[in-house]
Amino acid sequence: MSSALIDLFSDTKTRPTAAMRAAMANAEVGDERAGEDPTVRALEERGAVMLGKESAVYLPSGTMCNEIALAVHCRPGEAVICESGAHIVGFEAGGPGALAGVVLDPIPGSRGIFTAAQLTAHLRADNLQAPWQRLVSVENTTNLGGGAVWPLEELDAVARVAHEAGLATHMDGARLLNATVARGIGADEYARRYDSVWIDFSKGLGAPGGALLAGSRAFIREARRWQLRIGGAMRQSGIIAAACIYALDNNLPLLAVDHARARRLADGLAHLQGITIDAATVETNLVYFDIVTAAWNAKTLAEAALAQGVRLCPMGHRRMRAVTHLDIDDAGIERTLEVLKGLLASA
Ligand SMILES: *Cc1c(COP(=O)(O)O)cnc(C)c1O
């Protein structure tokens, strides 16, 4: 058993390996902002194909992909329909309001997913008093929804309803590749009816940063204007783009291993006293559970686990999240179960 921290807080906690760092060190680079970085250009071209879109732009973060997409699709005062627990609602520092000037118009879904019927019911007829509904944004997989994968037919149906009503469609694909690996459905297929889509390299893929936003040529041209406007254009960023290319070449299939470990963790947690988990709902690398014993809450249990080398992520008073990723191995999962079993039994 190693004494290293078992960091299940997030899949953003991975550190670049020696091989990834070597790829970064050897990257051919240029002035990205001037379109002269060959590594960034190669990544953008590959990403556009992977996501089934005409064009793609490499940006520093997934948050910037969301903010720019909202700003390109919408005018200030317009409304973005999304699920109530969406990342754009609670985790982007109010960016949709501050940058795009939009209002968020959430639908309460189930595990972060809403249905085409719910969207139909949520659409407003012409009403001068209400903000114009302009965009429908979905998250695949869902983060607060527990890493749930959208059924492809539901994604298609939601997009059809949106387009028929004259709304644009956007997909937050922070963990889209987890969905792809879990279901064997291509990222391009998931995104086929979405006007814009992005993937993150700093989550399960294990790169130190960067995300790719894809869409039509006209959409990406406008996105590049926003990239310049908010300072998202970099210079020799081929150094980090090389890590992203390395991740696509080497780490993508390993997401399946993360999923298997999340499942093992969930199955083990289901046997412990004092917590509840619906292990069957764990489809990818996010494991949420609820603390039902009065002896612990999320904060106290996380502190006690950390003292024994296991870091968890409290997500509210009684809700906890554990995330598997490249830097978590089988022994880390078993040790986590052992630590939690001990703590919950001691209460
Ligand atoms: C992490 C995350 C983001 C933001 O991505 P960053 O690269 O961390 O800025 C957006 N949406 C979802 C669903 C996420 O999980």
PDBQT file of the ligand as one rigid body, heavy atoms in Angstrom, charges set to zero:
ROOT
HETATM    1  C1  LIG A 401     -15.235  20.803 -15.721  1.00  0.00    +0.000 C 
HETATM    2  C2  LIG A 401     -16.475  21.150 -16.445  1.00  0.00    +0.000 A 
HETATM    3  C3  LIG A 401     -16.566  22.331 -17.190  1.00  0.00    +0.000 A 
HETATM    4  C4  LIG A 401     -15.464  23.357 -17.217  1.00  0.00    +0.000 C 
HETATM    5  O1  LIG A 401     -14.279  22.881 -17.799  1.00  0.00    +0.000 OA
HETATM    6  P1  LIG A 401     -12.875  23.526 -17.366  1.00  0.00    +0.000 P 
HETATM    7  O2  LIG A 401     -11.931  22.989 -18.397  1.00  0.00    +0.000 OA
HETATM    8  O3  LIG A 401     -12.587  23.032 -15.989  1.00  0.00    +0.000 OA
HETATM    9  O4  LIG A 401     -13.028  25.001 -17.422  1.00  0.00    +0.000 OA
HETATM   10  C5  LIG A 401     -17.737  22.579 -17.871  1.00  0.00    +0.000 A 
HETATM   11  N1  LIG A 401     -18.753  21.714 -17.851  1.00  0.00    +0.000 NA
HETATM   12  C6  LIG A 401     -18.702  20.555 -17.160  1.00  0.00    +0.000 A 
HETATM   13  C7  LIG A 401     -19.867  19.628 -17.206  1.00  0.00    +0.000 C 
HETATM   14  C8  LIG A 401     -17.575  20.249 -16.405  1.00  0.00    +0.000 A 
HETATM   15  O5  LIG A 401     -17.543  19.117 -15.710  1.00  0.00    +0.000 OA
ENDROOT
TORSDOF 0
